[in-house]
Amino acid sequence: MNVSIVGSGYVGSSLAGCLADFGNDVWAIDIDEEIVAAINDGRAPLHEPGLDDLVATYGGDRLQATTSYDVIPETDVTFVAIQTPSNPDGSIDLSAVKAGFESLGEALADKEGYHLVVVKSTVVPTTTDEVLAPLLESTSGKQVGEEVGLAVNPEFQREGAAVEDFLDPDKIVLGVDDGSDDAETDAGRGDDRAADRLRTLYQPLIEEGAPVVETGRSEAEMIKYANNSFLAAKISLINDIGNICKELDIDAYEVAEAIGLDKRIGAKFLRSGVGYGGSCLTGEQRVLVKNENGTKLMTLAAFFDWYVTDGAPDDVSVLSCAEDGEFSFKSVNAATRRTYQGDLYTVQTKMNKQVTVTADHPMLAVEDGDVAVYTARRDSVQCQDSPSAVSWPAQQDLGRHGVTESRLAVYEAQELDEGMSIPVQSNLPADPVDSFDLIDLVDDSVVFDNERVYVNPSTELRSIDDQLRTQLSEYNEQFSYDRVHEFIRRNYMTLDAFLVAEDGLPVDRSDVSLYTTKGGEQTYIPAELPADTDFWRFIGYYLSEGHVSEDNSGNGSTTRKRIMLSFHPSDEEEYVSEVESYLDSLGIRYRTDTGGCNSFTHQSLLSAETDPFRLDSQFEFSRT
């Protein structure tokens, strides 16, 4: 049979792939040109287990895609699988479905012979008869039940298991008449042609024993809503039972397990919490959280402990990525966690980035210059109980080298292979700043004593002697000696003095550096650090490869702390060079050490002393 399907979401795409697999010629119609191109190239437009193989097999052949409704008259049946999102008041938004029906009716206006239109979208009961049928008749000039058939065939597919649920359905519901009791009308006696065509399409499933419910259009719409509502009510009830158990210190899971043994109730959907399922992250994975006090990087487990009370999240936001790739902080509407039985996979990159996920978690990967999204295969990534990790190079320079035009496709983590590369997002900053003012940060901190933090100006203080003495006249009175003379002679100031005099001096913060150790070989840190790409890349290197070491070998009682980064001696030389160039540009002292074949290449930066008022440091880097 020739079939057309309007809408290529998870319902429409899985329907198209499965009907093509049944031997039908299928046209997928979508307004998104990228989706159309993907299907015609044999690539699934979204991630659904099993869908990739179907589209790869039939895409561009038995399954074709287009943005035009002109192909509809050449088909026998058209499914409308357009999404119906919720409006702010909770009602459904029919605007896209109505627009689809208008275009569909116009396409059928000149067709000779019978054509069946099937509503697959989830709509409120009576919508098809009261809204869509009149719209179809007015735009096509044809009468429903005569030249054009109209049926409702609701879907009962879970997102993430749409192909599996389509091929192994609990029931097939066919709403093929308007429910009228008027036996004198064609509509009143039902549309046998609609029922026959749908049964023919679903024959492979019917032969496997799938139950068929043949009913009216409004009844079919109500079955869909009742089905969803019953499942939601079951989850809500077990949540209330779980809350009671929590108050009484009773194990809610044991209670639910016992209830589920009752055949009249069943064990499914008896886990307390918001409806859940699909791929998950483990509690050790981290999320960037923002509340009224600022941002914090924390594990998902800690997030639940801090922000989730009785299953409901507090007023908190997390860094999120929109479909267009833009990052921003979004409010958390729901947070769930559950026990999991099955394989966990740890995906690790060359830069020691890693994430542990369930086997079906979607993953982005770069392959042959294109970006794809993969599932984790046991022989290619480190499973949690595996003795050693397998890593591969990360596509760390995706944004910098312009691979941003690559196409996207989605696979599961268990399908990753060693040697694939993972793209790194480069547009993460939210609430961006131009620079960091270290003077303000130090002044606001309780860790530093401003009398023991020193300012090194690029301007010769003797050239502004009079202005400096005017601004610090009162400050100078607290000392038994001429402190200002010492500042001028040694061309430095303490931070507390600088803050007193700053407004009356021709000295800009961008022209001064900070340090905390006197006596020579100080490490000077610019008072203003540009928050540019180089800065954030350095932060990324530190998060990936850095640590702080303590050195007690020097003279005196203080311990020097060094920030150290370690890199591979031959594979990561470009990383060492990049960090060296960045530190050189800021005038910060560092040391690069290259050890033997079994040692690390150290780059050490900012050697700070344990004394809480020490800022001065030395950076060390190493090649392994």
N, C-alpha and C positions, 0 to 999 in steps of 0.2 A: 504494500500500500504506500502511497505517497503522502507524507506527513509534513506539516509545517508547525513550528513551535515558536511562539512569540515570547521572548525573554530567555536569557541564558544565565540565570542565577543557579544556585545549587540544585533546585528542583528542575528547571528547564534543561540544564546541561546534562544532568543524569538521565532525564527522560529521553533526550535526544540520543545519547550514547547507547542506552539500552534498547530503544526501538530500532536503531540502526543495527544493533547486534541481533535483533529478531528477524532481520532480513528486509526491513522497510527502507525506502529512500526518504531521507529526512533533510529538511531545510530548517536551520536555526536562524531566527530573525532577531537582530539586536541593534540598538542605536549606537552602540559603542564599536567604533571601527577596529580598535585593538582586539576586542573579543572576537570579532568576525575574522580578523587576520589570523589570530591564534588557532581557531578551530580549523580553518582552511589549511593551515600549516601542520595540522595534526597535533596541536598542543592544547591541553585542557585550559580553559580560561580561569579556572579556580581550582583549589585543592579539595578533592574528594577521593578517598581511597577507592581504587578501581576505575575511576573516571579517566585517568591518564592513559591507560592501556586501550580503553574503548575509543577515545578520540584519536590516539596514535594510529589505531587500526583502520578507522573509517573516515577520519577527518580529511576533507578535500576529495572524497570519493562518494561513498554512500551517504555520508554526513557532510553537508555543505552549509556555509553560513553566508548571510547577506544582511545589509542594512535596509533593503527594499522589500516592501510588501507585495511587489509585483509578481513574486513567485507563488503567492497563495492560490490564485485560481488554477494553477497546474497541480495542486494537491487535492487530496480527498477529505482531509480532516485537519483542522488547525487547533492546536492547544494554546491557550493563553496562560502563561506562567509568569506573569508580571508581579513583582512584589507589591504588597499593600502595607507600608509602614504605618506606625501609629502617629496620630496627631497629638499635640500637647494635651488635649482633653481626653485622650484615651481612645477616641474613635479612629477608624482606619482611613487612610488617605487613598482614595480611589482615583486620584487625578491621572496617574500613569496608566491604570487599567482602562479608564474611559478614553484616554488618548489612543491607546492601542486598539480599542474597539472601533473608534472612528476610522482609523486607517484601515483596519480589517474590513469594515463594511464598505468603504470606498473601493477597496481592491476587489470585492465580490460583486460590485454593482453590475458588471457586464458579463459575469460568468453564467454560462448556461448549464443547467443541471443542478443536482443536489450537492450541497457542501455542508459538512458538520463542523460546528464551532464548539469547543470544549473548554469550560472554565476550570483551570487548574489552580488559579490563585485562591487564597483564603479570603472569603468575603462573608459579611454578615448575612444570616438567613434572609431570604426574599430579595437580596440584591440583584441576582441574575434576572429574575422575572420582572422586578419593578424598575430597575435602572439599566441593566445591560441589554436586555432583550429589546426594549423600545429604541435604544441607541443604535443597536445593530440594524433594526428594521428601517429607521429613518435614514441611515447613511448608505445602506445597500439597496433600498427600495424593494426589499424582499420580505416575505412574511415568515416569521419563525414557525416551524412545523410544516411548512410547504416547501419553498425553494431552498431554505436554509434550516438546518437542524441546530439545536442548542442544548447542550448537556453540561452537567456539573460532575467532575471527576476529582474529588479532593485528594490531596497527597497526605500520606502519613509517614513521612521520611524525616529522619533525624539528620541535622546538619553534621557532617563528619561520618555519616553512615548511609548517605542517600542512595548510593548504588546498591548496597547490600539490602536495604529496606525495600527498594523497588523490586528486586529480584526474588525476595522472600517475604511477601506481604502477609500481614494478618488478615487482610480483607481487601477486596476491590469494590469500591462504591461507585455505582453508575446512576446518576440522577438524570433521567431522560425525558421527563414530562413535567408539566407545571402543576400537577396535583389536582387539576380540575375534575369535578364530578360530572361535567357535561359530556356525556358519551356521544353527543351529536357533533362535537367539534373534533377536528384532527388532533388538536393539542390535548383534548380531554382523554383521548384513547391512547395517548403516549406516542412516541416517535420510535417505531420499531426499527427504522433505518439507522437511527442513532445508536440504539442498543446493539444492533447487529455489527456495526462498524467497530464499536468499542470492544465487543467480545472478540472480534477477529484480531484486533491489535493485541489484546491481552491473552490470546489463546495459549501461547507457550506457558504462561503462569497458571492459567485455568487448568491446563492438562497436568500440571504439577500439584494440583489440589487446592489452589488459592480460592477461598470462599468469595462468591460474588453476591453483592447486595444491590439489587435493582430497585430503584425508588424514584421519588420525585426530585426536582431540582432543589427546592427549598429544604426538603428532608436531607438531601446530601450535604447542603451547606450546614445544616444544623448538626449533622453527625460529626462533621469536622470540628465545629466549635465545642460540642459536647465532649468529644474525645479529648481535646486539649484541656477543657475545664475540669474533667474528671481527674486527669493526671495531676493538674495543678492543685486540686482539692486534696488529693492523696498526699502530696508533698507537704502542703500546709498543715494537714492533720498530724503527720508524723513530726513536723516541727514543733507543734504545740505539745505533743506527747514528750518530745525531747526536752522542751523547756521545763515541763513538770518534773521529769526525771532528774534534771540538773538541780532543781530546788530541793529535791528529796535525796540527793546523792545516790541516785540509782543509775545503773549502766543502761543507757538508752539503746545501745547497739544490741545487747542481749535481748531486751524487750522486743525490738524490731525483728530480730532473727526469729524469735518464737512466734510472733504474729504472722510472719511471712510463711510459716509452715501450714497455716490454714489455707486450704485450696480455694476457699471463697474469696480470700484477700490477695494471696500471692506475695512473693518476696520483692518484686520490682518496685522501685520508687519508694522504698522504705528507709532510706538513709536521710537523717535529718540534715537540713541545710537548704540553701537555694538550689534549684534544679541544676544538675551538674553533668559532666561527662566529657568525653573527648580528650585531647592531649593536655598534659599538665607539666609543670615544673616542680622540682623538689623544693623543700623548705629552705635549703641552703642557698638557693639562687637569690640574687639581690635586685632591689628595685629602688629607684630614686624617688624619695617621698618629699612632699612639700606641705607644710602647714603654716600657721601664723608666725612661727618662730624661725622659719627658714627651711632649708633643704637638708636632707639626710639620706645617706646610702645605707640601706639595711636589708637583712634577709627577709624572705617572705614569711618565715616562721616568726621572726621578731615583729613584722608588720601585724600579723594576727594578734600577737600578745599585746601590742601597744594600741592598735586602732580598731580591732573588731570586738564588739561586745554583743553577746547573744546572737551572733550571726549577722549583725548589722555593722557596717563600717562607719567610723566617725567622719567628721567633715575634714577630709584629707584628700590631697591630689597626688598623682604619680605621673612621672614622665611617660608620655604615650606618643605613638607614631600614627598619624592619620594615613588614609589610603594614598594621599598625594605625596607622602614621604616627609611631611612637615612634622616636627616635634613640638609638643607643648605639654603643659601640665593639665591633666584632666581629672575631674572629681571621680572618686571611686564610688560606683553605684552598688556594687555587690562584691563580696569576697567569700570564696568557699575553699574548703580543704577536705580531703577525704583519704581514706586508706586506699592503697593501690597494691594489687598483686600482679606481677608481671615484670618484664625486663625493663631496666633503666639504662640509659646510654649517656655516657659522658663524652661530649664532643670537645676536643682540645685542639687549639691552633698552635702554630709555631711561636706566637708571642705569648704563650701560656695563658691565653684566654680560654675558659672552659665553661660549659653549661651542661647540667644533667637534666635529662628530659625523659618522658615516656617514649616508647618506640614510634608512636604515630605523630610525634610533634613535628609540625612543618618547619623546615629549615631552608634558608637561602644559601645557595652555593654558586660559585662562578665556574663555568665550564666552557672552555673554548671561546672565551670572550663574552659569553652570554651568562646572564644571571638566572639560576633555576632554584627551585625550592625542593629540598629532599627529605625522605623518612629515615633512622640510624641502623645500619646493617651490622650484625654481630661481628662479622669478620673485618669490618672496616673502621670501627670506632671502639673506644674503651667502654665496655659494659661495666656496671658498677662493681660486679664481683670478679672482674677480669684482673689478672695479676699485673698487667702493665698497660700503659696508655699508648695509643697510636695517634700521632699528630701529623698535620700536613700544613703547608704554608698558608697563612691567611692572606687574603687579598687586601692588605693594609692600605694600599695606595689607590683603591678604587676611585674615590672622589678626586684625588689629585691628578690621576692620569686620564680622566675623562671617560671612564667606562660607564658613564651615567646614562647612555642611550641604550644599554643592554635591555633585552626583553626579560620579563619575569615569568616563571612558571613555578608550581609548588609540588614538592614531594615530601615524603616523611623522613624523619631522622634516621630510621633504620636502613634507608637506601643510600646513605652517604658512603663514598669510597675514599680510601686513602689517596691523597694527591689532589683532591678537590680544594678549592679556595673559598673562603667565606668573606663576603663583602663587609666592610666597616662603614657604618653611617658616619658622615662627616658634618651633618647639619644639626647636631644635638643641642647646642646652647640655647637655653630659654632665659628670658630676662637678661639679654647680653649686656656686658659692660665694655667700655673702651679700654679701660686700664684698671689696675689695682694700685691704690695709694697705700704704700706700706707704712707711711707716717701715721695715717689715721688708724690703720689696723694695729700698729704697735701701741699707739696712744690709748686706744679703746681696750686693749688687752690687760688683764690683771697679771699676766705672766711677766711682763717687762716693767722695769724701772726706768723711767725716762732720763734719770740722771746718769744711767749707765749705758745708754744707747747714744751713739755719737753720729753727728752729721758732718759729712765731708762735702763742702760746697765746691763747685767748679770755679767760682769767683774768688779772687784773693780778698780776704776780709780786710786787709790793711787799706784796700782801695775804698772801703765804705766804713772806715774807722769811726767818723763822727756819727753817722746814722746808727751804727751798731751800739755805740755808747749811749746815745739818746734813748734807744728802745730798751736797753738793759740797765739803765741807771738804777732803778729800784731793785731789780734782780741782783745787781752787783753788791748792794749794801749788805746782803746776808753773809758775805764772805769777809774774812780778815785780810784778804789780799785782793789784788786787782784781777778778778777772774776773767774780765773782758780782755785784759792785756794778754793773758794766756791763750785765749781763743784766737786772737789776732796773730800772736807770735807763731802758734802751731797750726793755724788755719783749720780749725775745727770748732764745733759747738756741741754741747750736750743737747739732746732732743728737747729737754724741758726749756732750755734757754732759747732754742730755735723757735719753739711754739710761742714764746712770749714776744720775740722780736720780729717774727715773720711778716706781719702785716706792714711794717714800716721799712722793710728792706727790699732792694731791687734783686731779690733772689727767688727764683721759681723752683717749685718742688721737683720739676723734671730735670733741674740742673744740680741736684744733690744726691749723694749716696749715703747709705747707713752702714755702720759697723759697730761691733761691741768689744773688740779686743784692741788694746793699745800696746805699742812697743815694737811695731814692725810686722810685716807680712800679713797685714789685715786683709780680709776678703770684703770688698765693697759691694754692696747690693744697691742697685738703682732704687731710689725712693718711689718711683713710679714704674710699674711693669706693664707694658702694653699687653692687653688680652687679645693677642692676635693668633693666627693659625699656628705659628711657631711655638707660642706659649702653651697652647692646648695640646699640641703634639708632644711637647716635653712632659706635660702632666700625664699624658697617656703612657709615655715610656716609663715614667716613675711608677704608675699604677701597675704596669705589666712586669717590669724588670727591676724595680727599685726596692731598697730597704734601708734602714738606719742602723749603723754599727756604732759601737762605743769603743773609744780608744783611751786606755789608762796608762799608756806607755810614756807620755810626756812628763815634763817636770811640773811640779805643782800638784795641788790636790784636786783640781777640776778634771772632769772627764770630757774629752772632745767627742762630739757626735758627728759622724759623717753620713751624708746621704750617698748611697752607692747604687749604681746601676750595673748590671752584668749582661753581657752579650756574647754570642758565639763568635770565636775569633775569625772565622772565614766566611760564614754564611750571613753575618749581620754587620759587616764593616760599615755599610751605608748608614746604619742606625747610630753607630758610634760617631761617625763624621757629622751626622745631622745634629746630634746633641752638642758636640764640640763647637760647631759653627754657631749654635744658638747661644752658648755660654760666652763665646768670644764676642758676639755682638753686644752682650750686656756688660762685658768687662769683668766677668766673674772668674775667679781662679778655680782651676780644677787640675786633676792629675789623671792620666790614662795609663793603666798598667796592662801589659800583655803577658800572661803567664804561659806555662807549658801546655801540652796538648790536653792535659786532664784538669787544667785550672780555668778560672773565669777571667775574662778581660774586665778589669774594674775601671769605672770612671767614678771618681769621687768628687762630690760637690758639697759645698757648704759644710764644713766641719764645724759644728756648733758644740759648745761646751754644755755640760749637764746643768751647770749653774742656770737657773730659770731665767736669768736676765741676759743670757748670751744669745746673740743673733748670728754672730760671725761664724762662718763655716767653710769647709773645703769639700768640693765634690770629687768623688772618685768614680771612675768607670773601669769596667774590666771586660776583656774578651775571654770567653771560655776556651 
